[in-house]
Amino acid sequence: MINVLIITYYWPPSGGAGVQRWLKFSKYLPEFGCNPVILTVDENQASYAQLDPSLMQEISPDLRIYKTRTFEPYSLYRKLSNKKDIPYGGFSNQKKVTAFEKFSRWIRGNLFIPDPRKGWNKYALKKALELIESEKIDVVITSGPPHSTHLIGEKIKKKTGIRWIADFRDPWTDIYYYKELYHSRIATWFDKILEKKVLSNADKIITVSEEVGKLLLKKIPTKAGKIVVIPNGYDESDFVQARPMQNEFFTITYTGTISMSYRIESFVEAIYQLPSDVKGKIKIRFVGNVPDEILQLFKLKNLGFMVEVLGYIPHDQAIDQMLSASMLLMAIPDSPDNKGIVTGKFFEYLAAKRPILAIGPQGGDVDILIQKCHAGKLFNYNDKDKMLHFIQDIYEKVQNGTFLSETTGAQMFTRKNLTAELFKNL
């Protein structure tokens, strides 16, 4: 049996896509001869942007979990900003960028490098060194973001020489909202030094898409096989237990993070151009927090009556909404190096077997996967006419009862199959 120490900041009761990856890996690793041990932060001191206590039910009672204290500045941010929540998802939950918000981002980008959660590191490092001895750990895995977690792994490697794998769920200095943190040249330079140190010293790098892998590969000279792509996926058990609902409307559902950088203006225009009688039979449902600017896009076209916002809901209910949809909408931020952005929900979209209307860069990883799995179509940000035709085509087929899902190949992205790939790289 291989004893694996997984160091991850995000863990239930935290919600959001970042929790799913290692929650699911730890669920299936024992089937491949691994004993996962989790090191995470005390949820009473953590800075979680979203909570989903329902995920606690997925944790095996046999899983050994250790938690430590932390020290982070977000409690001060809440007091000064008079807000209950903290920024997340490329600031998608910030309705208006005030002078205070800009100043806060500058502080975040220049005084907390690589991120404000680095206050957890000294506590986690001390506990990790204890666990390596007491749990007879063979391999250490760090997961980021927060990418400060990788600095824990780098120090462990330096002190013990133990095998260390760094998992990049998102890019570091190439993340799509990096410029919105107002880094100075010195801060950017230092951030890149830390990133390169992690990439150079880790025994193996795991990341979620081919394009992100290429981005990381450009930063370090390395031997073949050091950077491995293991994408996010879906858990079949989530869909077995799902409870889809019947909708009287043709429902287009979007789940997860969204902001103006996701560029859905052409989609709104395509909806606007639908015949009036068709628009009366369509609902556009957002599952997650939606900025006012996005809602305003619909209101300016007198389409507000079509929009429903459910807000953030537990993961199992989000699956129910996917399966209850007539069509699934996803969008990728319009930013440099965005071809490697493949959100965790995308694979759950595949499993739901509903036609996907995706908006993003053509030739990127999502585009390739949609075509490979015959799961729908990806459109460029300005392709409103093609989006309109796609929506009309699917709408007519659903109304006539002639729609049949053509999605194939989703099975390769089950969490269990992906855990098998992880095991090969331990």
C-alpha positions as CSV (number, residue, x, y, z in Angstrom):
1,M,0.0,0.0,0.0
2,I,1.2,3.5,-0.9
3,N,0.6,6.2,1.7
4,V,-0.2,9.5,0.1
5,L,-0.4,12.8,1.9
6,I,-2.7,15.2,0.1
7,I,-2.3,18.8,1.1
8,T,-5.3,20.8,-0.1
9,Y,-6.7,24.1,1.2
10,Y,-10.2,23.4,-0.2
11,W,-12.1,20.6,1.5
12,P,-15.7,20.1,2.7
13,P,-17.6,22.0,4.0
14,S,-16.0,24.3,1.4
15,G,-18.0,24.3,-1.9
16,G,-17.1,25.0,-5.4
17,A,-15.3,23.1,-8.2
18,G,-11.9,23.2,-6.4
19,V,-13.1,20.8,-3.7
20,Q,-14.4,18.2,-6.1
21,R,-11.1,17.1,-7.6
22,W,-9.3,15.7,-4.5
23,L,-12.5,14.8,-2.7
24,K,-13.2,12.4,-5.5
25,F,-9.6,11.2,-5.9
26,S,-9.4,10.3,-2.2
27,K,-12.7,8.5,-2.6
28,Y,-11.3,6.1,-5.2
29,L,-7.6,5.9,-4.4
30,P,-8.1,3.0,-1.8
31,E,-9.4,0.8,-4.7
32,F,-6.0,1.1,-6.3
33,G,-3.8,0.2,-3.3
34,C,-3.4,3.7,-1.8
35,N,-4.0,5.1,1.6
36,P,-4.8,8.8,1.2
37,V,-4.2,11.1,4.2
38,I,-5.7,14.6,4.0
39,L,-4.1,17.7,5.4
40,T,-6.3,20.7,5.2
41,V,-7.3,23.9,7.0
42,D,-9.6,24.2,10.0
43,E,-12.9,25.3,8.4
44,N,-13.6,27.6,11.4
45,Q,-10.6,29.7,10.4
46,A,-10.6,29.2,6.6
47,S,-11.5,31.8,4.0
48,Y,-14.1,29.9,2.0
49,A,-16.0,31.8,-0.7
50,Q,-18.6,29.1,-0.9
51,L,-20.0,26.5,1.5
52,D,-21.5,23.1,0.6
53,P,-21.9,21.0,3.7
54,S,-23.6,18.2,1.7
55,L,-20.2,17.2,0.4
56,M,-19.3,16.0,3.9
57,Q,-21.5,13.0,3.2
58,E,-19.0,11.8,0.5
59,I,-16.1,11.5,2.9
60,S,-15.3,8.0,3.9
61,P,-15.3,7.4,7.7
62,D,-12.0,5.6,7.2
63,L,-10.3,8.5,5.7
64,R,-7.7,10.1,8.0
65,I,-8.1,13.9,7.9
66,Y,-5.9,16.4,9.8
67,K,-6.7,20.1,10.1
68,T,-4.6,23.0,11.3
69,R,-5.2,26.6,12.2
70,T,-4.3,29.5,9.8
71,F,-3.9,33.2,9.7
72,E,-5.4,35.1,6.8
73,P,-6.4,38.7,6.1
74,Y,-9.8,38.1,4.7
75,S,-11.6,38.7,8.0
76,L,-10.1,42.2,8.0
77,Y,-11.3,42.6,4.4
78,R,-14.8,41.7,5.4
79,K,-14.8,44.3,8.2
80,L,-13.4,47.1,6.1
81,S,-15.6,46.4,3.1
82,N,-18.7,45.6,5.1
83,K,-19.3,42.5,3.0
84,K,-20.1,39.0,4.1
85,D,-18.4,37.2,1.2
86,I,-14.9,37.4,-0.2
87,P,-13.8,37.7,-3.8
88,Y,-13.6,34.5,-5.9
89,G,-13.8,33.2,-9.5
90,G,-12.0,36.1,-11.1
91,F,-14.0,38.6,-8.9
92,S,-17.3,37.4,-10.5
93,N,-19.1,38.0,-7.3
94,Q,-18.1,41.7,-7.1
95,K,-20.9,43.7,-8.5
96,K,-19.1,47.0,-8.8
97,V,-15.4,47.8,-8.8
98,T,-15.1,50.7,-6.4
99,A,-11.9,52.6,-5.4
100,F,-11.8,50.4,-2.3
101,E,-12.0,47.2,-4.3
102,K,-9.2,48.4,-6.6
103,F,-7.1,49.2,-3.6
104,S,-7.9,45.8,-2.0
105,R,-6.8,44.1,-5.2
106,W,-3.5,46.1,-5.3
107,I,-2.8,45.0,-1.7
108,R,-3.7,41.4,-2.6
109,G,-1.5,41.5,-5.7
110,N,1.6,43.2,-4.2
111,L,1.7,42.4,-0.5
112,F,0.4,38.8,-0.5
113,I,2.5,36.8,-2.9
114,P,1.5,34.4,-4.3
115,D,-1.9,34.8,-2.5
116,P,-3.5,35.7,0.9
117,R,-3.8,32.1,2.0
118,K,-0.1,31.7,2.5
119,G,-0.7,32.4,6.2
120,W,-1.7,28.7,6.4
121,N,1.7,27.5,5.3
122,K,3.7,27.5,8.5
123,Y,1.0,25.6,10.3
124,A,0.5,23.1,7.5
125,L,4.2,22.6,7.0
126,K,4.8,21.7,10.7
127,K,1.9,19.3,10.6
128,A,2.9,17.8,7.3
129,L,6.4,16.9,8.6
130,E,4.8,15.2,11.6
131,L,2.5,13.2,9.4
132,I,5.3,12.1,7.1
133,E,6.8,10.3,10.1
134,S,3.7,9.1,11.9
135,E,1.7,8.0,8.8
136,K,4.8,6.7,7.0
137,I,4.1,8.8,4.0
138,D,5.6,7.8,0.6
139,V,4.3,10.6,-1.6
140,V,3.2,14.2,-1.0
141,I,0.7,15.9,-3.2
142,T,-0.1,19.6,-3.1
143,S,-3.0,21.1,-4.9
144,G,-3.4,24.7,-6.0
145,P,-4.8,27.2,-6.2
146,P,-4.1,28.6,-3.7
147,H,-0.7,28.2,-5.2
148,S,0.9,29.1,-1.9
149,T,0.1,25.5,-1.0
150,H,2.8,24.4,-3.5
151,L,5.4,26.3,-1.4
152,I,4.6,23.9,1.4
153,G,5.5,21.0,-0.9
154,E,8.6,22.7,-2.0
155,K,9.8,23.1,1.6
156,I,8.9,19.5,2.4
157,K,10.9,18.3,-0.6
158,K,13.9,20.4,0.5
159,K,13.8,19.1,4.1
160,T,13.0,15.4,3.5
161,G,13.7,14.6,-0.1
162,I,10.3,12.8,-0.3
163,R,8.6,12.4,-3.7
164,W,6.4,15.4,-4.3
165,I,3.7,16.0,-6.9
166,A,2.2,19.4,-7.6
167,D,-1.3,19.5,-9.0
168,F,-2.2,22.7,-10.9
169,R,-6.0,23.0,-11.1
170,D,-5.5,26.4,-12.7
171,P,-2.5,28.3,-14.1
172,W,-0.5,30.5,-11.7
173,T,0.8,33.7,-13.3
174,D,-1.2,33.0,-16.4
175,I,-4.6,32.8,-14.7
176,Y,-7.2,34.8,-16.7
177,Y,-7.8,37.5,-14.0
178,Y,-4.1,38.0,-13.1
179,K,-4.0,41.5,-14.6
180,E,-6.9,42.5,-12.3
181,L,-4.6,42.2,-9.3
182,Y,-2.6,45.2,-10.3
183,H,0.8,43.5,-9.7
184,S,3.8,45.8,-9.9
185,R,6.8,44.7,-12.0
186,I,8.6,43.6,-8.9
187,A,5.6,41.7,-7.5
188,T,5.2,39.9,-10.9
189,W,8.9,39.1,-11.0
190,F,8.8,37.6,-7.6
191,D,5.6,35.7,-8.3
192,K,7.2,34.1,-11.4
193,I,10.3,33.2,-9.4
194,L,8.1,31.3,-6.9
195,E,6.2,29.6,-9.7
196,K,9.4,28.5,-11.5
197,K,10.8,27.2,-8.2
198,V,7.8,25.0,-7.7
199,L,7.8,23.8,-11.3
200,S,11.5,23.0,-11.2
201,N,11.7,21.2,-7.9
202,A,8.5,19.1,-8.0
203,D,9.1,15.5,-9.1
204,K,6.0,15.6,-11.2
205,I,3.5,18.2,-12.3
206,I,-0.2,17.2,-12.8
207,T,-2.6,19.6,-14.5
208,V,-6.1,19.6,-15.9
209,S,-5.7,20.3,-19.6
210,E,-3.3,20.0,-22.5
211,E,-3.1,23.8,-23.1
212,V,-2.3,24.5,-19.4
213,G,0.3,21.8,-19.6
214,K,1.9,23.6,-22.6
215,L,1.9,26.9,-20.7
216,L,3.7,25.3,-17.7
217,L,6.2,23.5,-20.0
218,K,7.3,26.8,-21.5
219,K,8.5,28.0,-18.1
220,I,11.0,25.2,-17.3
221,P,13.4,23.0,-19.1
222,T,12.3,19.5,-18.2
223,K,12.4,15.9,-19.2
224,A,9.5,14.2,-21.0
225,G,6.8,12.9,-18.8
226,K,7.3,15.3,-15.9
227,I,4.1,17.2,-16.8
228,V,1.0,15.0,-17.0
229,V,-2.5,15.9,-17.9
230,I,-5.3,14.4,-15.7
231,P,-8.5,16.3,-16.3
232,N,-11.3,16.9,-14.0
233,G,-14.3,14.6,-14.4
234,Y,-17.6,13.4,-13.1
235,D,-18.6,10.9,-10.5
236,E,-21.1,8.3,-11.9
237,S,-22.6,7.9,-8.4
238,D,-23.7,11.6,-8.5
239,F,-25.9,10.9,-11.5
240,V,-27.3,7.6,-10.2
241,Q,-28.6,9.5,-7.2
242,A,-29.8,12.5,-9.1
243,R,-33.5,13.6,-9.2
244,P,-34.2,15.5,-12.4
245,M,-37.4,17.5,-12.7
246,Q,-39.8,18.1,-15.5
247,N,-39.8,21.6,-17.0
248,E,-42.7,23.1,-18.8
249,F,-40.2,25.4,-20.5
250,F,-37.3,24.8,-22.8
251,T,-34.6,25.5,-20.2
252,I,-31.1,26.6,-21.0
253,T,-29.1,26.1,-17.8
254,Y,-25.7,27.7,-16.9
255,T,-24.0,26.5,-13.7
256,G,-21.0,28.0,-11.9
257,T,-19.0,31.2,-12.1
258,I,-19.7,33.9,-14.6
259,S,-18.6,37.5,-15.2
260,M,-18.5,40.0,-18.0
261,S,-15.1,38.5,-19.1
262,Y,-17.1,35.4,-20.1
263,R,-18.5,37.5,-23.0
264,I,-22.1,36.1,-23.5
265,E,-23.3,39.2,-25.3
266,S,-23.8,37.4,-28.6
267,F,-25.7,34.6,-26.8
268,V,-28.1,37.3,-25.4
269,E,-28.4,38.8,-28.9
270,A,-29.2,35.3,-30.4
271,I,-32.0,34.9,-27.8
272,Y,-33.3,38.3,-28.6
273,Q,-33.6,37.4,-32.3
274,L,-35.8,34.4,-31.6
275,P,-39.5,34.7,-32.5
276,S,-41.6,36.1,-29.8
277,D,-43.7,32.9,-29.4
278,V,-40.5,30.9,-29.0
279,K,-39.0,33.3,-26.4
280,G,-42.2,32.8,-24.3
281,K,-41.4,29.1,-24.1
282,I,-37.8,29.4,-23.0
283,K,-36.2,29.9,-19.6
284,I,-32.5,30.8,-19.0
285,R,-31.5,29.5,-15.6
286,F,-28.3,30.5,-13.8
287,V,-27.1,28.2,-11.1
288,G,-24.6,30.2,-9.1
289,N,-24.0,33.9,-8.3
290,V,-24.6,36.2,-11.2
291,P,-23.3,39.8,-11.4
292,D,-25.7,42.6,-12.0
293,E,-23.9,43.5,-15.3
294,I,-24.8,40.1,-16.7
295,L,-28.5,40.4,-15.7
296,Q,-28.5,43.9,-17.2
297,L,-27.5,42.4,-20.6
298,F,-30.9,40.6,-20.7
299,K,-32.9,43.5,-19.2
300,L,-31.6,45.9,-21.9
301,K,-33.1,43.6,-24.5
302,N,-36.3,43.2,-22.5
303,L,-35.5,39.6,-21.9
304,G,-35.5,39.8,-18.1
305,F,-38.7,37.7,-17.9
306,M,-36.8,34.7,-19.3
307,V,-34.1,34.7,-16.7
308,E,-34.1,32.7,-13.4
309,V,-31.2,32.9,-10.9
310,L,-31.1,30.1,-8.4
311,G,-27.8,31.3,-6.7
312,Y,-25.3,28.9,-5.2
313,I,-26.9,25.5,-4.4
314,P,-25.4,22.2,-3.1
315,H,-23.6,20.1,-5.7
316,D,-26.2,17.4,-5.8
317,Q,-28.9,19.9,-6.6
318,A,-26.7,21.4,-9.3
319,I,-26.5,17.9,-10.9
320,D,-30.3,17.8,-10.7
321,Q,-30.5,21.1,-12.6
322,M,-28.2,19.9,-15.3
323,L,-30.3,16.8,-15.9
324,S,-33.5,18.9,-15.9
325,A,-32.2,21.2,-18.7
326,S,-33.0,21.1,-22.4
327,M,-29.6,22.7,-23.2
328,L,-26.5,23.5,-21.2
329,L,-24.7,26.8,-21.6
330,M,-21.0,27.3,-20.8
331,A,-18.6,30.1,-21.4
332,I,-14.9,30.6,-21.2
333,P,-13.3,33.9,-20.2
334,D,-12.1,36.0,-23.1
335,S,-8.5,36.3,-22.1
336,P,-5.0,35.4,-23.3
337,D,-4.0,31.8,-23.0
338,N,-7.7,30.7,-22.5
339,K,-7.6,27.7,-24.7
340,G,-6.6,25.5,-21.7
341,I,-9.6,26.5,-19.5
342,V,-11.7,23.4,-19.0
343,T,-14.0,23.9,-16.0
344,G,-14.9,21.0,-13.8
345,K,-18.6,21.4,-14.7
346,F,-17.8,20.6,-18.3
347,F,-17.4,16.9,-17.6
348,E,-20.6,16.9,-15.6
349,Y,-22.2,18.5,-18.7
350,L,-20.9,15.6,-20.7
351,A,-22.4,13.1,-18.3
352,A,-25.7,14.9,-18.3
353,K,-26.0,14.2,-22.1
354,R,-27.7,17.5,-22.8
355,P,-26.6,19.5,-25.9
356,I,-23.9,22.0,-24.9
357,L,-23.7,25.5,-26.3
358,A,-20.2,26.6,-25.4
359,I,-18.8,30.1,-26.0
360,G,-15.0,30.4,-26.1
361,P,-11.8,30.0,-28.2
362,Q,-12.0,27.8,-31.2
363,G,-9.3,25.1,-31.3
364,G,-9.1,25.1,-27.5
365,D,-9.4,22.0,-25.3
366,V,-13.2,22.5,-24.7
367,D,-13.7,22.8,-28.5
368,I,-11.7,19.6,-29.2
369,L,-13.5,17.6,-26.5
370,I,-17.0,18.8,-27.6
371,Q,-16.3,17.7,-31.1
372,K,-14.7,14.4,-30.0
373,C,-17.7,13.5,-27.8
374,H,-20.3,14.9,-30.2
375,A,-21.7,16.8,-27.2
376,G,-22.8,20.0,-28.9
377,K,-21.0,23.0,-30.4
378,L,-18.5,25.7,-29.4
379,F,-19.0,29.1,-30.9
380,N,-16.6,32.1,-31.0
381,Y,-17.6,35.1,-28.9
382,N,-19.2,37.0,-31.8
383,D,-21.0,34.1,-33.6
384,K,-24.5,35.2,-32.7
385,D,-26.1,34.0,-36.0
386,K,-24.6,30.5,-35.6
387,M,-25.7,30.4,-32.0
388,L,-29.2,31.4,-33.0
389,H,-29.4,28.6,-35.6
390,F,-28.1,26.0,-33.1
391,I,-30.7,27.1,-30.4
392,Q,-33.5,27.0,-33.0
393,D,-32.4,23.5,-34.2
394,I,-32.3,22.0,-30.8
395,Y,-35.5,23.7,-29.7
396,E,-37.4,22.4,-32.7
397,K,-36.1,18.8,-32.1
398,V,-37.1,18.9,-28.5
399,Q,-40.5,20.3,-29.2
400,N,-41.1,17.7,-31.9
401,G,-39.8,14.9,-29.7
402,T,-37.1,14.0,-32.2
403,F,-34.0,15.0,-30.2
404,L,-31.6,12.2,-29.3
405,S,-28.4,12.8,-27.5
406,E,-25.3,12.0,-29.6
407,T,-22.8,12.4,-26.7
408,T,-20.3,9.6,-26.6
409,G,-17.0,8.9,-24.8
410,A,-17.9,10.5,-21.5
411,Q,-17.0,7.3,-19.7
412,M,-13.3,8.0,-20.0
413,F,-13.8,11.0,-17.7
414,T,-15.3,9.2,-14.7
415,R,-13.6,10.0,-11.5
416,K,-12.7,6.3,-11.0
417,N,-11.0,6.0,-14.4
418,L,-9.1,9.3,-13.8
419,T,-8.0,8.0,-10.3
420,A,-6.5,5.0,-12.1
421,E,-4.4,7.5,-14.2
422,L,-3.4,9.3,-11.1
423,F,-2.3,6.1,-9.5
424,K,0.0,5.4,-12.5
425,N,1.9,8.6,-11.8
426,L,2.4,8.3,-8.0
